[in-house]
Amino acid sequence: MQMRCYCVTHHGQPLELVQRDTPQPRGTEVLVRVKAAGLCHSDLHIWEGYYDLGGGKKLSLADRGIKLPLTLSHEICGEIVAAGPEAGDVKTGTVAVVHPWIGCGECAACKRGEENICTKPQSLGVMRDGGFADYVIVPHPRYLVDLGGLDPVKAAPLACAGVTTYSAVKKFGDRIHEDAVVIIGAGGLGMMAIEVLKALGAKGAIVVDVDAAKREAALKVGALAAIDARAPDAAKQIAEATGGGARAVLDLVGATPTVKLALDACARGGHVVVVGLMGGDITLSLPIIPMRPLKIEGSYVGTLPELRELVTLMREGKMQPSAVVPRPLGEVNDALDALAHGKVMGRQVLVP
């Protein structure tokens, strides 16, 4: 039996429709029929073939071990249709979200349950074929989180936008209950971060973005304030909105101007968590870090237990899904183009 895959065969070129034999699960593997697959900014970087390190330097994805052809999408929901002989008691027909941030299983990070920071990652849609296909192979049933009746199209972004923002927000600790969190970037991750904060009973979000329509959308879903990132006095506006400077800034863009804005807007003792991978570099006066004193932290996706916690929050009705734009899988190249040109509100989800 044949299946469709939309693959990156050449960086920067349209994804190519490839017909392949449907894989058969071996060992502990599970075969999942894809019901929904989200499109993320990381897919855009993989499609382009590099990350921008600033100063004219690039991090080539080939140097990170990413080989072509590759089927993109790491935000996958689907139905279990078959399992290998060593997969244990796997119930076919179960609809689940896939945890794509899979490690080697052997290193210290994996043994701590932090597969997302394994140095030999096996992530779906990054190192192994992902969800822009009719079927996907998942290496072990433990990476499947039962949706329990949730809409797979609305739940697909939990695997990246959801778990990424959830893991990042948790790094602020009790601050989210004491002060509004400043969120830089109101795209798919920004909208998800607002829902995560609401689900955790946080004080609220102040959203910063260059796009007026995205700022308006953030206000509609409950942001306390929305600030134009390009305003000359943006840092001052953030300081005023937070009552003297931000204590928690979540940078979902991760570009030179956004990190600079985050640091400029911080109160003394401020905490900046950088998630976005848009790229660039910054120059820091080192004495400022201890003198102010600032905490600058990176956050990379999330863990399997965090994804389980997130699905539970949504199943219990404590968290609402953020806005999604469903599209047929055949429109994947149009979806990629729309994302590249900043024309997307919320998250695009491709449906086979």
C-alpha positions, 0 to 999 in steps of 0.5 A, spaced: 500 500 500 502 506 498 502 513 501 503 520 500 509 524 503 511 531 502 518 532 503 524 537 503 528 534 497 532 541 496 533 546 501 528 552 499 525 549 494 517 547 494 516 540 498 515 535 493 510 530 493 513 523 494 509 516 493 512 511 498 510 504 500 506 505 507 512 503 512 510 496 517 512 497 524 517 493 527 520 492 534 516 497 539 514 501 533 507 504 532 504 506 525 499 512 526 495 514 520 495 522 520 489 526 522 492 533 523 499 535 522 501 542 524 506 547 521 511 551 525 517 556 524 522 550 525 519 547 519 521 553 515 528 553 518 529 546 516 526 548 509 531 553 508 537 549 511 540 553 516 539 558 522 542 565 522 547 566 528 548 573 526 554 577 524 553 573 517 554 566 520 549 560 519 548 554 522 547 549 517 542 543 518 546 538 514 552 539 520 547 538 525 546 531 522 539 533 518 539 529 512 534 530 505 529 527 503 525 529 509 518 529 511 516 535 515 512 536 521 513 535 528 506 537 531 502 530 529 495 527 531 493 521 529 490 514 529 494 508 531 493 502 526 498 497 527 504 496 532 510 492 532 511 485 536 515 488 541 510 494 542 506 491 548 499 492 549 497 497 544 490 499 542 488 500 535 483 505 534 486 510 539 487 517 537 493 520 540 498 526 539 505 524 538 511 527 542 516 528 537 522 530 541 525 523 542 532 522 544 537 516 544 534 513 550 541 512 553 545 518 555 544 522 562 539 527 559 534 521 556 535 517 563 533 524 567 527 524 562 529 530 558 529 527 551 528 534 548 535 536 550 539 529 548 545 530 544 543 525 539 536 527 537 531 522 533 526 528 533 520 526 528 520 531 522 527 533 524 531 527 524 526 522 522 520 523 517 514 527 520 507 528 519 506 531 512 504 524 510 498 519 510 502 515 515 508 516 520 512 511 524 513 512 532 518 508 535 515 507 541 508 507 544 510 511 550 510 517 545 503 517 544 498 521 549 491 519 548 487 525 546 481 522 549 476 525 545 479 532 543 479 534 536 486 532 533 486 538 528 486 543 535 490 538 539 496 538 534 499 544 536 500 541 543 506 537 541 510 543 539 507 550 540 503 548 546 509 544 550 514 549 548 510 555 551 508 550 557 515 548 559 518 556 558 512 559 562 514 554 568 521 556 568 518 563 571 516 559 577 511 563 582 513 570 578 507 568 573 502 569 579 505 575 581 506 579 575 504 580 568 508 576 563 511 580 557 510 575 551 514 578 545 511 575 538 503 574 537 504 568 532 502 561 533 506 560 540 504 567 542 497 565 542 498 558 545 502 562 551 496 566 552 492 560 553 497 556 557 498 562 562 490 562 563 490 555 564 495 556 570 491 561 573 497 567 572 496 574 572 496 575 565 500 577 559 502 583 555 503 582 548 509 585 544 508 584 536 510 588 530 503 586 526 497 590 528 492 585 526 496 580 531 496 585 537 488 585 536 487 578 536 491 577 542 487 582 546 481 579 543 483 572 547 485 576 553 492 579 553 492 585 558 495 590 553 498 590 546 504 594 544 508 595 538 515 592 538 517 597 533 515 603 537 521 608 539 519 608 546 516 600 546 521 599 552 518 605 556 511 602 554 513 595 557 516 598 563 509 602 564 505 597 563 508 592 568 509 597 573 516 599 573 519 594 568 518 587 566 520 581 571 518 575 566 519 576 559 518 570 554 521 572 547 518 567 542 521 571 536 529 570 538 532 575 534 537 581 535 532 586 536 527 582 540 532 580 545 535 587 546 528 589 547 527 584 552 533 586 556 531 593 556 524 592 558 526 588 564 526 591 571 532 589 576 532 582 577 528 580 571 528 574 568 528 573 560 526 566 557 528 566 549 525 560 545 524 563 538 530 561 533 529 567 528 537 568 529 542 574 530 547 576 535 547 581 541 553 584 545 552 584 552 556 588 557 557 583 562 557 587 569 550 589 567 548 582 568 550 581 575 549 588 577 541 589 575 541 582 576 538 579 570 537 572 568 537 570 561 535 563 560 534 558 553 528 553 553 528 548 547 521 545 546 519 540 552 519 533 555 514 528 555 511 529 562 510 536 560 506 534 554 502 529 558 500 535 563 498 539 557 493 534 554 490 533 561 489 540 562 485 541 555 481 534 557 479 537 563 477 543 560 482 548 564 485 550 557 482 552 551 485 550 544 489 556 541 486 558 534 488 554 528 487 554 520 486 547 517 488 546 510 488 540 506 495 537 506 495 538 498 496 546 500 502 545 504 507 549 499 502 555 500 501 554 507 509 554 508 509 560 503 504 564 508 508 562 514 514 565 511 511 572 509 508 573 516 501 572 513 498 567 518 494 568 524 494 562 529 497 556 527 496 552 520 494 545 521 494 540 515 489 535 514 491 529 510 
